[in-house]
Amino acid sequence: MASASPSSKARSVPYGSGTSCTARDGVEHVFVGAGDGPCAVLMIGSRRKDEAHYPVNDVAAKYDASVESATDEPAEAYADWRIEPWRPTQNPWPLGG
């Protein structure tokens, strides 16, 4: 995970199996799965406003997980990820079953 608090520089923090963490409001964060096994990330919460900021982050960029230029537009932030058209898919959960 790449993260930065308002008073610190961005850093990469490795998490192992069964680890929990909190990504607080207003703190830049990105989660990147690594390894060759399945990975699940459960996110609970909501934005208080229907808005988000997508900043450029050098640590996240090492994992190809940063925008090229800062934006407040989700469609712009995720443009490179939307190569295939949206289509419904089966939920693969639970894994292996």
N, C-alpha and C positions, 0 to 999 in steps of 0.2 A: 504494500500500500504506500502510495506517496501522499504525504500530508504536510500541512504547514499551519501553525497557529498564527494568529495575528501578530504575535511578538517573536516568532522564530522563523528560521529559514526552512525551506522544503527539505524533506528527508525521506528516505525509503525505510520502511519498517516491516521486516518479515514476520509473518504469522504462521503458526503451525496448525495442525489438525485440532479442532475443538476450541480454538482461540476465539474470544469475543473482544469486541472493541466498540468504542463510541466515536462517531464522527459528528462532532458538535456543529450546531448551526453557525454559519459564518466562517467555518474552517474549510479550506480547500482540501479535497480528498478524492482519491481514485483507488479502486480495488482492481488488482491485476492477478488473475489466476496463473499459477506456475506449476511445472511438473507435467507428468503424463497421465495422471489419474483424474477422476471427476472432481469437480469443485462446486460447492453450493454456497451462495451468499444470501443470507436472509436479511432483508432491510425492513425495518419497521419505523414508521414515522410519517410525517407529512410536512410539506412546506406550509408556512403560515400564510404566504402569499403565492399567487401563481406566477412566480418568477424565479429565475436562476441566473447566475453569472458563470461563464465558462472562461476562466483565465488561462493564459499560457503558463505552463509549469514545466521547467527544465527536467525535474526528476521524473515526472509522468511521461515526458517526451522520450526518455530512455526506453520506455516500454510501449511506445507508439500509442500513448493514451492521453495526449495533450492536443488541444486545438492549436492551429498554426497562428491564429490571431484572436485576441480576446473578443468575446461576443456575449450578448444576452439572449440570443436566438437559438433555441434547441435545434431547429432544422439546420442551421448553419454549423453548429457545433458537431452534429452527428452526420453531416453530409457525406463524409468519406466512408461511413459505416453503412450507408443506405444504398449500396450498389445494386442489390437485388430488390425487386419490388416486394412490398409487404404482402404476406399471404398467411392465412391461418395455419397452425401446425399443432400436432399432438403434444401434450405436456409430457415430457420424459420422466416425470417424477412419479413414484420413487425410482431412483436409479437402480439398475440391475433387476428390475422386477417386472 
